């Protein structure tokens, strides 16, 4: 499943691979998170996060513009990947 992270890296050239993994880690461990919370936790600019959200839209529930929630496919795909938090992530494994 490293393919997913590699595909996301191609679609998000402004993000490091470890940052992509860190964002996925947050999404995997939060049942729902707002855009502003994700910006605060990651420090990644809003426009960069908009591009990232677009690149993972197949894995997100379309409840609202400001809320990020993984859909069933997203939960399943991310459960197959061993993700590590990025250094800015407030989580510990």
N, C-alpha and C positions, 0 to 999 in steps of 0.2 A: 503494500500500500504506500510505499514511499513515492510511487508514481503520482499520487494526488498532490503531495507537497511539491514535487518537481514541476507538475503542470501549473500549480498556483504560482510558483516562482517565475515561470515564463510569462504568466499573465500579470504579475505584479513585480516588475523589475526594480521598483523603488524600495522594495522590502527585502531584507536579508532572509535567507532560508530559515534561520533560527527565529526571526520575528514572526514569520508565517506560522511556524510550529507553535510559538508562544500564543499567538492569536487563536489558533485552533484549540490549544490547551484551555484557554479561558472559555471559549464557546462550549467545549466538551464538559467543563466543570460547572458552568453556570446554566441553570435551566432557562433563564431569560436575562438579557442584559440590555441596557439602553446604549445608544450611540455615545452619549456623553460619558457614561461610566466606562465604556471601552476606551475612549480617548484618554480619560483620566488614568486608567490602569496601565495603558500601553505607552502613552505619550506620542502616539503616531498621529500625524496630522489628519484632519477631517477628510480632506480630498483623497488622501491615500487610502483611508479606511473605506471611502465610498467605492473606490475601484476594487478593493479587496472584497467587499460585500457583493459587488456585481459578479466577481469571479467565482464566488461560492453560492450564488443565488439558487442553484439546484438543490442545495443542502439546507436552505433556510425556509422557515415557515413564513408565509406572507401575511402576518398579522398586522403589521404596521411599519411605517417608515422609520420610526424611532426605536423599535424593539427588535432585538436579534434573538431568535430562538431556532434551534436546529429542528428540522423536520425528521420523520422516521428514517429516511434515507441517510440524512446527515449523521444522526445518532449511530446508525449501523456502520457507516463508513469510518467514522472517527473511533468507534470502539475497536476496530481492527488495527489501529495505529498506536504504537507506544509514543506518546507525545511528552516532551519535556517543556517545563516553563522557561520562558526567556528571562533574562536577568532583571527586567523591569516588572515582571509578573509578581503579584503580591501573594502568590500561592507557593506552598511547599509541597513536595511529593511525599 
